[in-house]
C-alpha cells in the first residue's frame, strides 16, 4: 500500500473496504485510492420505447480523480455471489441501505480479501451472480443485465441483456419509457 503510485486516499480506500463500505453513488473505487465517477445511460430504439428487453445500457466514466472527498458511504456487507480464479476473488451483492444498489469487487484471494477495485451502481439492482476469468469479471444483476468488467480497467464495462432473464412482453410493460442521463 506504500506504493509510489498510491494517491492520498489509498489508506482510506482500504479502511472503508475492511469496514465493508463503498462510495454511495455510481463509482469505481481503486486500491491505489483513485476514483472513477460513472454515469448510467439507458437508450431505447425508436418504435420499442416500452420494451425493456430492447434497452441498451452504458455505464461510462465521466471523471477520474486521484484526490477526492466523499460524505456518503453505503454498507456493502450483503454478498450474494463469490467466485475465485488464479489468486483473485470476485464478490457481488447489494448495498444494505437500498435494494436498488448493486456492487461488485475484485479482491486478492489472500485470506484478507485485499481490495483491487469495487464498482457501485445506484441503478443496477443487486448483482446475484458473478464469474471471473483471466481477463474479465462478469456480474449478472437481478434486473436482467450482464455487466462485463475488464479486470484491469473496470470503468470500461460493457452491459448486455441477460438472455436467461424472464423478460416481460412489451404489452406487459406499462408507463412511459425510462431514460436516465
Phi, psi and omega in degrees: 000346178267035179291144176296343179274354183288145178267173179301339183266006184301316180294318178301316180303311183290324176296315180294321179296317178298330176275002182059051176234150178217163179301140177272108182149201178255100187216156161241120181252128185256155182296335180282359179097355178278163186219133173255126174272127186245157176226130178264130177233135176246133179243140175242129178290151178304141179083354180227037185298334181255012181257098182297337177293334183270352180299141171250134181246141173225133175241107188240151178284128178250343181199139174241124184240139174255345173227127186202161176225133177236141176262335186248126179232150178241152175283129177242050184262000176262103180261123181258341181206151180209147182206137179248148177202123172049049176082007177235158179228135173259134177235149179212150179182209181226154176284137181297327185292331185203129183293345180275351183267122176249156178214151172224148180220149172246125181232166169282143177268064188248015182087338178251354182053052180298124185291135167259314173196157174224137177246131180235131179233128180287341187239010183278335196075169181299151173264118187256348178224148178211145174220160186220134174233183178297332185251332188223156166247123181244128181233138180249128182269161177285000177262005175086027179237141177254120180256118180251110183260122169297130185302323184270351179208070185298339178291351178259037183300149174241133182243128178229165177284141176279114183294340181273355182288141180283075184295137175287153173289151180307327180290344180270349181264127180248159175094171182288159177297143177264123176238123178251144176253000000 
